[in-house]
Amino acid sequence: LTDQEKADRLHVESLLAGKSRPIRELFERLRPHFEGDGAKVKSTETEGGDIRYYFSRVNFADIRFRETSLVLRLRVGAGAVADPDFAWNKGEHDSSDIGRVQLRVGEAIPVNVMEWVARAKAFTRSRHG
């Protein structure tokens, strides 16, 4: 890891340490699906802190923390997912190839979410190197 990648990982761990135990546990169930494959991670100050996964400068996923849930935003390619639980971006500043799903503490993570993560990784690698 580069010095910057090490610093980014420390920042992510610091952010997680400040979250409630149920939120951290939910994140830890998702984490293995984002990491590996050469994916890098960083945290930003967006909405009080989020975690972003990327291969190049363009992230394939970001995770935003709420009181009792996580909002998972995935770059899968415009129209690539047809599921009522997957809400497409409509904002003028957000890319139309990103959709989001909310995952609540105490609820099972839908199987589709793991498929969407894999799709986001493949799409981002193919489009953004």
NUTI-948704 format. One record per residue (C-alpha): residue in one letter; x, y, z; residue number from 1. Coordinates in nm, 2 decimals. Layout:
N
tivex a, east X, north Y, up Z, marba NUM $
...
This chain:
129
tivex l, east 0.00, north 0.00, up 0.00, marba 1 $
tivex t, east 0.11, north 0.35, up -0.06, marba 2 $
tivex d, east 0.13, north 0.60, up 0.22, marba 3 $
tivex q, east -0.19, north 0.76, up 0.09, marba 4 $
tivex e, east -0.37, north 0.43, up 0.08, marba 5 $
tivex k, east -0.26, north 0.36, up 0.44, marba 6 $
tivex a, east -0.38, north 0.70, up 0.55, marba 7 $
tivex d, east -0.72, north 0.64, up 0.37, marba 8 $
tivex r, east -0.77, north 0.31, up 0.55, marba 9 $
tivex l, east -0.69, north 0.47, up 0.88, marba 10 $
tivex h, east -0.95, north 0.74, up 0.81, marba 11 $
tivex v, east -1.21, north 0.47, up 0.72, marba 12 $
tivex e, east -1.14, north 0.28, up 1.05, marba 13 $
tivex s, east -1.17, north 0.61, up 1.25, marba 14 $
tivex l, east -1.50, north 0.69, up 1.08, marba 15 $
tivex l, east -1.63, north 0.34, up 1.16, marba 16 $
tivex a, east -1.52, north 0.36, up 1.52, marba 17 $
tivex g, east -1.76, north 0.65, up 1.57, marba 18 $
tivex k, east -2.06, north 0.46, up 1.45, marba 19 $
tivex s, east -2.31, north 0.26, up 1.66, marba 20 $
tivex r, east -2.24, north -0.11, up 1.71, marba 21 $
tivex p, east -2.54, north -0.22, up 1.49, marba 22 $
tivex i, east -2.43, north 0.01, up 1.21, marba 23 $
tivex r, east -2.07, north -0.13, up 1.23, marba 24 $
tivex e, east -2.20, north -0.49, up 1.23, marba 25 $
tivex l, east -2.41, north -0.42, up 0.92, marba 26 $
tivex f, east -2.12, north -0.26, up 0.75, marba 27 $
tivex e, east -1.89, north -0.56, up 0.84, marba 28 $
tivex r, east -2.14, north -0.80, up 0.68, marba 29 $
tivex l, east -2.11, north -0.60, up 0.35, marba 30 $
tivex r, east -1.73, north -0.52, up 0.37, marba 31 $
tivex p, east -1.60, north -0.85, up 0.22, marba 32 $
tivex h, east -1.80, north -0.79, up -0.10, marba 33 $
tivex f, east -1.64, north -0.45, up -0.16, marba 34 $
tivex e, east -1.28, north -0.52, up -0.07, marba 35 $
tivex g, east -1.03, north -0.74, up -0.26, marba 36 $
tivex d, east -1.00, north -0.74, up -0.64, marba 37 $
tivex g, east -0.76, north -0.45, up -0.61, marba 38 $
tivex a, east -1.03, north -0.22, up -0.48, marba 39 $
tivex k, east -0.91, north 0.09, up -0.29, marba 40 $
tivex v, east -1.11, north 0.26, up -0.01, marba 41 $
tivex k, east -1.13, north 0.61, up 0.12, marba 42 $
tivex s, east -1.36, north 0.82, up 0.33, marba 43 $
tivex t, east -1.49, north 1.16, up 0.27, marba 44 $
tivex e, east -1.69, north 1.42, up 0.47, marba 45 $
tivex t, east -2.00, north 1.39, up 0.25, marba 46 $
tivex e, east -2.31, north 1.39, up 0.48, marba 47 $
tivex g, east -2.10, north 1.34, up 0.79, marba 48 $
tivex g, east -1.87, north 1.08, up 0.64, marba 49 $
tivex d, east -1.90, north 0.81, up 0.38, marba 50 $
tivex i, east -1.69, north 0.53, up 0.26, marba 51 $
tivex r, east -1.61, north 0.50, up -0.11, marba 52 $
tivex y, east -1.46, north 0.20, up -0.30, marba 53 $
tivex y, east -1.28, north 0.25, up -0.63, marba 54 $
tivex f, east -1.03, north 0.10, up -0.87, marba 55 $
tivex s, east -0.94, north 0.42, up -1.05, marba 56 $
tivex r, east -1.05, north 0.78, up -0.96, marba 57 $
tivex v, east -1.42, north 0.69, up -1.02, marba 58 $
tivex n, east -1.58, north 0.51, up -0.73, marba 59 $
tivex f, east -1.80, north 0.20, up -0.79, marba 60 $
tivex a, east -1.97, north 0.23, up -0.46, marba 61 $
tivex d, east -2.02, north 0.46, up -0.17, marba 62 $
tivex i, east -2.18, north 0.39, up 0.16, marba 63 $
tivex r, east -2.35, north 0.66, up 0.36, marba 64 $
tivex f, east -2.44, north 0.62, up 0.72, marba 65 $
tivex r, east -2.78, north 0.70, up 0.88, marba 66 $
tivex e, east -2.90, north 0.65, up 1.23, marba 67 $
tivex t, east -3.04, north 0.29, up 1.17, marba 68 $
tivex s, east -2.94, north 0.22, up 0.82, marba 69 $
tivex l, east -2.68, north 0.24, up 0.55, marba 70 $
tivex v, east -2.75, north 0.39, up 0.21, marba 71 $
tivex l, east -2.55, north 0.20, up -0.05, marba 72 $
tivex r, east -2.50, north 0.38, up -0.38, marba 73 $
tivex l, east -2.37, north 0.17, up -0.67, marba 74 $
tivex r, east -2.25, north 0.27, up -1.02, marba 75 $
tivex v, east -2.40, north -0.01, up -1.22, marba 76 $
tivex g, east -2.47, north 0.15, up -1.56, marba 77 $
tivex a, east -2.79, north 0.34, up -1.64, marba 78 $
tivex g, east -3.09, north 0.11, up -1.65, marba 79 $
tivex a, east -2.89, north -0.20, up -1.57, marba 80 $
tivex v, east -3.10, north -0.30, up -1.27, marba 81 $
tivex a, east -3.48, north -0.33, up -1.28, marba 82 $
tivex d, east -3.58, north -0.38, up -0.92, marba 83 $
tivex p, east -3.82, north -0.16, up -0.72, marba 84 $
tivex d, east -3.57, north -0.16, up -0.43, marba 85 $
tivex f, east -3.30, north 0.00, up -0.64, marba 86 $
tivex a, east -3.37, north 0.38, up -0.68, marba 87 $
tivex w, east -3.20, north 0.56, up -0.97, marba 88 $
tivex n, east -3.04, north 0.90, up -0.92, marba 89 $
tivex k, east -3.24, north 1.19, up -1.04, marba 90 $
tivex g, east -3.04, north 1.48, up -0.91, marba 91 $
tivex e, east -2.87, north 1.72, up -1.15, marba 92 $
tivex h, east -2.53, north 1.66, up -0.98, marba 93 $
tivex d, east -2.55, north 1.28, up -0.97, marba 94 $
tivex s, east -2.47, north 1.05, up -1.25, marba 95 $
tivex s, east -2.76, north 0.86, up -1.40, marba 96 $
tivex d, east -2.56, north 0.53, up -1.39, marba 97 $
tivex i, east -2.58, north 0.53, up -1.01, marba 98 $
tivex g, east -2.86, north 0.38, up -0.81, marba 99 $
tivex r, east -2.91, north 0.33, up -0.44, marba 100 $
tivex v, east -3.06, north 0.09, up -0.19, marba 101 $
tivex q, east -3.12, north 0.14, up 0.18, marba 102 $
tivex l, east -3.02, north -0.14, up 0.41, marba 103 $
tivex r, east -3.16, north -0.14, up 0.76, marba 104 $
tivex v, east -3.01, north -0.26, up 1.08, marba 105 $
tivex g, east -3.16, north -0.59, up 1.19, marba 106 $
tivex e, east -3.29, north -0.69, up 0.85, marba 107 $
tivex a, east -3.13, north -0.94, up 0.61, marba 108 $
tivex i, east -2.92, north -0.80, up 0.33, marba 109 $
tivex p, east -3.11, north -0.89, up 0.00, marba 110 $
tivex v, east -2.92, north -1.14, up -0.22, marba 111 $
tivex n, east -2.96, north -0.89, up -0.51, marba 112 $
tivex v, east -2.74, north -0.64, up -0.33, marba 113 $
tivex m, east -2.43, north -0.87, up -0.37, marba 114 $
tivex e, east -2.52, north -0.91, up -0.74, marba 115 $
tivex w, east -2.54, north -0.53, up -0.78, marba 116 $
tivex v, east -2.20, north -0.49, up -0.61, marba 117 $
tivex a, east -2.04, north -0.73, up -0.85, marba 118 $
tivex r, east -2.21, north -0.55, up -1.14, marba 119 $
tivex a, east -2.08, north -0.21, up -1.01, marba 120 $
tivex k, east -1.73, north -0.35, up -1.00, marba 121 $
tivex a, east -1.75, north -0.49, up -1.35, marba 122 $
tivex f, east -1.91, north -0.17, up -1.49, marba 123 $
tivex t, east -1.67, north 0.07, up -1.34, marba 124 $
tivex r, east -1.37, north -0.13, up -1.44, marba 125 $
tivex s, east -1.49, north -0.16, up -1.80, marba 126 $
tivex r, east -1.59, north 0.21, up -1.83, marba 127 $
tivex h, east -1.34, north 0.39, up -1.61, marba 128 $
tivex g, east -1.04, north 0.16, up -1.61, marba 129 $
